[in-house]
Structures are given as C-alpha cells and as structure tokens.
Amino acid sequence: FTGRVPHAEVGRYYDLVDVLCYPRHRMRLTELVTPLKPLEAMAQGRLLVASDVGGHQELIRDGDTGMLFRAGRADALAQAVLGLLAQRERWPQLRANGRRFVETQRNWARSVALYRAPYEHLTAHRRTGAAAHA
C-alpha cells in the first residue's frame, strides 16, 4: 500500500489500473451510504466491478456504467471480472458512460439542486413555527 497519495498524483495511480473492484458486503451502512471511491474511479475513466448493494446501485447501471455482482458471492465477483476482461471491445464505451454519468449526474450543481427543496421545506417550517411562537 502506498499510504496517502498527493492529489496531483492520483491520476497516475488510476492509470495503472484497468478494473477497480468494490466488493462490499450487504449491511445497513452499505445499503444507505453512497461511496465516493467509485465516483472518483468513474471520473478517471476507469472500469468498475461492484457488489449490488444499495450504495453501488445508486451509482452503477449494470452493463452500462460498470458491472454489478451479487454481494457476498466471491464466485459472482470472479465471473464479473473475468467477463469484463474477456470483453475488451466494450471498455471504451463503459469508460465513457461512467465518466458522462459523473459529469452530468454527480456534479455540484445537480447535487445542490437535489437537496435544495428539502432544506427549503425544513427551514420554511422552522421559520413559520418560530413566528407562531413569537
């Protein structure tokens, strides 16, 4: 392991890898929390193989932006990796799709827009509640 890698060198490390694997087990945390590492890999144009837990399913469209396999099944992970390695002709499209997903769906403007309405609702309710008690 390399330890902490300076930001300026991260791209060089990603360039050394063809396929990144994210084998998370199914548990409450992995069903509810969306991990950032797969997004970083997609932004770098890397290929992904990930378990089908909720956080990964939110990011990866199986066969389009990466490959999903059944969580907790080492044989399914192996099949997904071997299948992807055997289909090199698909790599450019998978990489492009993953990168496009990050650029169009997981950018700051879109992320803020998704949270704006719930926060406005909560703060409006708080303001009206505070005004009623004044």
BELSULWO-V574895 format. One record per run of one state. SS is the DSSP state (@ for helix, = for strand, . for the rest). FROM is the first residue (numbers start at 1). LEN is the number of residues. If there is no record, write none. Layout:
ss-><SS	SS>
from-><FROM	FROM>
len-><LEN	LEN>
//
This chain:
ss-><.	@	.	=	.	@	.	@	.	=	.	@	.	=	.	=	.	@	.	@	.	@	.>
from-><1	7	15	19	23	28	33	37	44	47	52	54	58	62	63	66	70	74	86	88	106	108	134>
len-><6	8	4	4	5	5	4	7	3	5	2	4	4	1	3	4	4	12	2	18	2	26	1>
//
